Each structure stands twice: as C-alpha cells, then as structure tokens.
Amino acid sequence: MSRVLLAASAACALAFSAGATTYFWTYNGEGDWSDGSKWHKGSTAGATGEVPGEGDVAEVSLPATNCTINVNGNYTVSEFMTDWGQASKPIVCTLRGTGKLTVTNPGASGSPTTLQVNTWSTLILDGPDVYCEGTSVQYCEGGTLIVKEDSTYTPWTHYIKTAPGRLVIDGGTVTSEGNASRSVVMQNGWSSTGDPLGFIDLKAGLLDAKTSLHVGTFTMTGGTIDFDLPGEAQWEFACRAGCGSALYTGEELVDTTRSPNL
C-alpha cells in the first residue's frame, strides 16, 4: 500500500507562509496530479504547465464540483485543501492512486495546517494513505473527510470544527500509531450550551482511539475501535477523584459511612 504523507506544519488557508504559491485544481473529471494543464496559479488564471511543488499549496476549488486526482508519483507540497463550495455546488474530490504526497512546511506562520476540508466540500481517500507529522493540525471545517478501503489516515491532531464537520471511516483506517502525542480526533467546536459539535461515522474499517476521542455525535454501524484500558496509575488517579493525596478524602480516610467499600 502506498502512503500519502502529510507532514510537519503548513500555514492555514488564510495565512500561508511567505513565498508560498497556491495552485488551484479546477478541472471537473479525472486527471493526474502530474498534469500541469490541470493546475492554475489563480482560481481563474490559465494553466502554466506547472504542478505544485515543495513549499506550495494545492487547493481544489470551484468550478471543480466532482473530480478525481490520480497520485501516482512522489510530490511534496506545504498543504492540501478542498475549498469552500456552495450549497448548490458542493465540491467532491477523490484522491486515488499508488503514489506519495508529502505535505511539509516547517516555519510556517499562522495556524499550522496540513489538511483542510471546508464547508460544502468532501474529500475522499480511495487508495492513497494520508500521514501527518510534526505539530500540525488537520480539520473538517464543516466539510466531510471519507477514508475508504486501502487508505490509512494518520493525523497528528484532527479537529472537527463545526456542526456539519464529519469524519467517515468506510473500510479504511484512522490511526494514531499508538503515539501518545497524537490525537486521532480532537473536538474543538462547541455549541452555545457547551456541548461538543461534529460527527464521526464508523461504517467499516478501524478507528484507533488509543490517544483521544472526543466528538459530538459518534455512530458505529460496523468496523472496529481499538483502545487501551487505563493503567494502574490511571485507575488510582481516577479513584482519588483527581486529587494529589493518597485518598480522595486526603491523607486519611474519613466519614467511611459514605464510602463503606473503601
């Protein structure tokens, strides 16, 4: 299985690092990443015959509403994103192939982002893997990320930022690789009542939730969740109700009538 690598830090959609060039994919239908006629340096500019390279930003944008990008080589960019679509013109982009896409931009300013799926857009991983390194974040800003069979998505920290944001595991794998510094899914979208927003749908495949799983709505109709039970120290900490003393009542057990089993 090939691996599409999304690594290290990249600037967010509105705060790219200095000197970065944004290439837009606006072609409807299927095409190859290596085809320079499909990429433009402006959303309405003509093709230059070039493809995004190291330090550049690759963005799928309207008028592309249904496209497939074949990744069958080794490419490096600073960020990959699907732009905001429209309610009447949602963007659906599929990454397919057996190549490698490395996304890395150390020293980027702003909110470091490597993978971004925006409102009224859907990104489908159907073959390639997505691997994130560094301290960058990846998020569904109201969009949908679908991980299909033969694809593995390994985020560093993944956010579902708004209520429509959705992560769908449909035969693929979402994993933290057992790395405690990673968060498979971290939720930072909150409603006015303080409840988390966002959705995770596990239809088939594997969700590795060993590090963190915090989301508004979780639906499981198939697949497997892999998680670790608390260790001895974690159990003891929980029984002490989070305090630093030997017992939850302090250093001495008091008022045993309220806790006869302790």
PETAJO-V518119 format. One record per helix or strand of 2 or more residues. SS is the DSSP state (H for helix, E for strand). FROM is the first residue (numbers start at 1). TO is the last residue. Records with the same first field share a line. If there is no record, write none. Layout:
SS: FROM-TO / FROM-TO
This chain:
E: 4-6 / 22-25 / 29-32 / 39-40 / 57-60 / 66-70 / 74-77 / 79-82 / 91-96 / 100-103 / 113-118 / 121-126 / 130-132 / 137-142 / 144-148 / 152-154 / 157-160 / 166-174 / 183-186 / 199-208 / 217-220 / 224-226
H: 36-38 / 232-239 / 256-258
